[in-house]
Amino acid sequence: MHLDAKLVGTPVAELDTPVLCLELDVFQRNVAHMIHVCRQQKISWRPHAKCHKSTWIGQQLVAAGAIGLTCAKLSEAEVFAAAGISDLLIANLIVGSQKLRRLAKLTEVARPIVCVDHVRHIELLEQAMAMAGRTVRILIEVEIGMKRVGAEPQRVPELARRIADSPHLEFAGLMAYEGHLLTIHDLATKETAIRRSIGIAVECRDRLQEEGIVCGILSCAGTGSFPITSRIDGITELQAGGAIFMDAFYRQHCQIDALEFALTVLATVVGRPAKDRAIMDAGRKTLNSEICLPWIAESSHDGTLRVLSLSAEHGTVHVGRNAELQIGDRLTLIPGYADLTVCLHNQIVAVRNGIVEGVLPLETRGHLT
């Protein structure tokens, strides 16, 4: 955390807007909740770093008990490795000669794990590691209904044997993501669907172990599904990372209610063009609205203030009959989807009890390769 002399000690009410803020006490409670869930179920937590993009946050998560981090891209893993975090799952397919050389270099300073779902991935990784004289851990991603990447279950044993036979590749286990099931409204139906879907990966794991292939990792779960997935026998770790922040999407559409809103955006009312409409200084360049519109914290109990739409630089707010809102008033917004909001910013201002404690640079923002 940077102790920015210009900001440390500043009351939140005096910050210029729009500004992305992290309430540290709430963040720490969310982290403690996730650690508790994992310990209760005797599994590990490898939170996804694509949501926060901060080496300080990554270090805090590992210090709290996470076994490492999950990264979306190789370039993210390189930054976190340089910050001293070595156990890094790159939940992606690594393709291209430049990336393969970088991956080999990364194995010199960290213990990355990468994913495959095709024999060609295995061949390319094997060639790159042999050329560099290195080894790398591999997970096979299993298709369990997401219809994105992932090997069909019947192909998993063949791929696992191919990896296990390579002197430069270490078969570490399986990965699966139940992301297509996060927003099922009826919770009983959601649980049944998730158990059935994750069960495909568990069956793959069991089949491999029957063949004598050790499958040490079965990595699953997003924030929108972790209360269910964490209780499924056979999984070894959760990737749920957005849990540290929470947002409107996870609460409204995924029905996650055990976590608090730690991440907020402060905005200022800059216009009152009509009795039922206000304009704020936070638009799409500040908040993502594609997945879920942001909420206004001040009216979360009664809905008298509601974000109607976002344009590039402005947000339009519905003002209910009983709401009083003046030009210059502040609004506290809960991001609709934190992952796609954080990546719009260069930093997060860390606050506690209404006072700025420091600034978190987002070192992996823009790291897309």
Residue pairs with C-beta under 8 A, 6 or more apart in sequence:
1 56
1 350
1 357
1 358
1 359
1 360
2 358
2 359
2 360
2 361
3 358
3 359
4 358
4 359
7 15
7 349
7 356
7 358
7 359
8 356
8 357
8 358
9 355
9 356
10 355
10 356
11 354
11 355
11 356
12 21
12 266
12 351
12 354
12 355
12 356
13 330
13 354
15 21
15 266
15 349
15 356
17 266
17 267
17 268
17 281
17 282
17 330
18 265
18 266
18 267
18 268
18 280
18 281
18 282
18 286
19 265
19 266
19 349
20 263
20 264
20 265
20 286
20 341
20 342
20 345
20 347
20 348
20 349
21 263
21 264
21 265
21 266
21 348
21 349
21 350
21 351
22 245
22 262
22 263
22 348
22 349
22 350
22 351
22 360
23 261
23 262
23 263
23 264
23 351
23 352
24 350
24 351
24 352
24 357
25 352
25 353
26 260
26 261
26 262
27 244
27 245
27 262
29 260
30 243
30 244
30 245
30 246
30 259
30 260
30 262
31 60
31 61
31 64
31 244
32 64
33 243
33 258
33 259
34 45
34 47
34 226
34 238
34 240
34 243
34 244
35 45
35 64
35 65
35 66
37 226
37 227
37 230
37 238
38 44
38 45
38 65
38 230
38 237
38 238
39 65
41 230
41 231
43 230
43 235
43 236
43 237
43 238
44 66
44 67
44 236
44 237
44 238
45 61
45 65
45 66
45 67
45 237
45 238
45 240
46 66
46 67
46 68
46 69
46 70
46 87
46 89
46 219
46 237
46 238
46 239
47 61
47 66
47 69
47 70
47 238
47 239
47 240
47 241
47 243
47 244
48 69
48 70
48 71
48 72
48 91
48 222
48 239
48 240
48 241
48 242
49 57
49 58
49 69
49 70
49 71
49 72
49 76
49 80
49 241
49 364
50 70
50 71
50 72
50 76
50 241
50 339
51 241
51 242
51 244
51 245
51 338
51 339
51 342
52 58
52 241
52 244
52 245
52 342
52 348
52 362
53 76
53 342
53 343
53 362
53 363
53 364
53 365
53 367
54 348
54 360
54 361
54 362
54 363
54 364
55 79
55 80
55 83
55 85
55 363
55 364
56 360
57 244
57 360
58 69
58 80
58 83
58 85
59 83
59 84
59 85
61 69
61 244
62 68
62 69
62 85
67 87
67 237
68 85
68 86
68 87
68 88
68 89
69 80
69 85
69 87
69 88
69 89
70 88
70 89
70 90
70 91
70 219
70 239
70 241
71 77
71 80
71 88
71 89
71 90
71 91
71 92
71 364
72 90
72 91
72 92
73 90
73 92
73 367
73 368
73 369
74 90
74 92
74 94
74 99
74 102
74 103
74 106
74 369
75 364
75 367
75 368
75 369
76 90
76 364
76 367
77 88
77 90
77 106
77 110
77 112
78 102
78 106
78 367
79 363
79 364
79 367
80 88
80 364
81 88
81 106
81 109
81 110
81 112
82 109
83 363
85 110
86 109
86 110
86 111
87 110
87 111
88 110
88 111
88 112
88 113
89 112
89 113
89 139
89 175
89 219
89 239
90 112
90 113
90 114
90 115
91 115
91 141
91 175
91 177
91 219
91 239
92 114
92 115
93 114
93 115
93 116
93 117
93 121
93 141
93 149
94 100
94 103
94 114
94 115
94 121
94 124
94 125
95 121
95 124
97 128
99 369
100 124
100 125
100 127
100 128
101 128
101 132
103 112
103 114
103 125
103 128
103 136
104 128
104 129
104 131
104 132
104 134
104 136
105 132
106 112
107 129
107 132
107 134
107 135
107 136
108 134
111 137
112 136
112 137
113 136
113 137
113 138
113 139
113 172
113 217
114 125
114 136
114 137
114 138
114 139
115 138
115 139
115 140
115 141
115 149
115 175
116 122
116 125
116 138
116 139
116 140
116 141
116 151
116 159
116 163
117 140
117 141
117 143
117 149
117 150
117 151
117 159
118 151
118 159
119 158
119 159
119 162
122 138
122 159
122 162
122 163
122 166
122 169
125 136
125 138
125 168
125 169
126 166
126 168
126 169
129 135
129 136
129 168
129 169
130 167
130 168
134 168
135 167
135 168
135 169
135 170
136 168
136 169
136 170
137 170
137 172
138 163
138 169
138 170
138 171
138 172
139 172
139 173
139 174
139 175
139 217
139 219
140 151
140 156
140 159
140 160
140 163
140 171
140 173
140 174
140 175
141 149
141 150
141 151
141 174
141 175
141 176
141 177
142 150
142 151
142 153
142 156
142 174
142 175
142 176
142 200
142 201
142 204
143 149
143 150
143 151
143 152
143 153
144 150
144 176
144 177
144 178
144 197
144 198
144 200
144 201
145 178
145 180
145 181
145 197
145 200
146 177
146 178
146 179
146 180
147 180
148 177
148 179
150 176
151 159
153 200
153 203
153 204
156 174
156 204
156 207
156 208
157 204
157 207
157 208
157 211
157 213
160 171
160 208
160 213
160 215
161 211
161 213
163 169
163 170
163 171
164 171
164 213
171 213
171 214
171 215
172 216
172 217
173 205
173 215
173 216
173 217
173 218
173 219
173 236
174 201
174 204
174 205
174 208
174 215
174 217
174 218
174 219
175 201
175 217
175 218
175 219
175 220
176 197
176 198
176 200
176 201
176 218
176 219
176 220
177 220
177 221
177 222
177 239
178 194
178 197
178 198
178 220
178 221
178 222
178 225
178 229
179 222
179 224
179 225
180 197
181 190
181 193
181 194
181 197
181 225
182 222
182 224
182 225
182 253
182 254
183 224
183 253
183 254
184 190
184 193
185 255
187 255
190 225
190 228
191 228
194 225
194 228
194 229
194 232
195 228
195 232
198 220
198 229
198 232
198 234
198 235
199 232
201 218
201 220
201 234
201 235
202 218
202 232
202 233
202 234
202 235
205 215
205 218
205 234
206 234
208 215
209 215
216 236
217 236
217 237
218 234
218 235
218 236
218 237
219 235
219 236
219 237
219 238
219 239
220 229
220 232
220 235
220 237
220 238
220 239
221 229
221 230
221 235
221 238
221 239
221 240
222 239
222 240
222 242
223 240
223 241
223 242
223 243
223 246
223 250
223 254
223 256
224 249
224 250
224 253
224 254
224 256
225 240
225 254
226 238
226 240
226 243
226 256
227 256
227 258
229 235
229 238
230 238
242 250
242 338
242 339
243 250
243 256
243 259
244 262
245 261
245 262
245 263
245 335
245 338
245 342
246 256
246 259
246 260
246 261
246 262
246 263
246 338
247 261
247 263
247 292
247 334
247 335
247 336
247 337
247 338
247 341
248 292
248 293
248 294
248 295
248 334
248 335
248 336
248 337
249 291
249 292
249 336
249 337
250 256
250 259
251 257
251 261
252 292
253 292
261 297
261 334
263 334
263 335
263 338
263 341
263 342
263 348
264 297
264 332
264 333
264 334
264 335
265 282
265 286
265 287
265 294
265 332
265 333
265 335
265 341
266 330
266 331
266 332
266 333
267 280
267 281
267 282
267 286
267 315
267 330
267 331
267 333
268 280
268 281
268 328
268 329
268 330
268 331
269 278
269 279
269 280
269 317
269 325
269 326
269 327
269 328
269 329
269 330
269 331
270 279
270 280
270 281
270 314
270 327
271 278
271 279
271 314
271 327
272 278
272 279
272 319
272 325
272 326
272 327
273 279
275 319
276 318
276 319
276 320
276 321
277 308
277 316
277 317
277 318
277 319
278 305
278 316
278 317
278 319
278 325
279 314
279 315
279 316
279 317
280 314
280 315
280 317
280 331
281 313
281 314
281 315
282 310
282 314
282 315
282 333
283 310
283 311
283 312
283 313
283 314
283 315
284 310
284 311
284 312
285 312
285 313
285 344
286 341
286 344
286 345
287 294
287 310
287 315
287 333
287 335
287 336
287 341
287 344
288 335
288 336
288 337
288 340
288 341
288 344
289 307
289 309
289 310
289 336
290 337
290 340
291 336
291 337
291 340
292 336
292 337
293 307
293 309
293 310
293 336
294 307
294 315
294 333
294 334
294 335
294 336
294 341
295 307
295 333
295 334
295 336
296 305
296 306
296 307
296 317
296 331
296 332
296 333
296 334
297 331
297 332
297 333
297 334
298 305
298 331
298 332
299 305
299 306
299 320
299 323
300 334
302 320
303 320
304 319
304 320
304 321
304 322
304 323
305 317
305 318
305 319
305 320
305 323
305 325
305 331
306 317
306 318
306 320
307 315
307 316
307 317
307 318
307 333
308 316
308 317
308 318
309 315
309 316
310 316
317 325
317 331
319 325
335 341
342 348
342 362
342 365
343 362
343 365
345 362
345 365
346 361
346 362
346 365
347 359
347 360
347 361
347 362
348 359
348 360
348 362
349 356
349 359
349 360
350 356
350 357
350 358
350 359
350 360
351 357
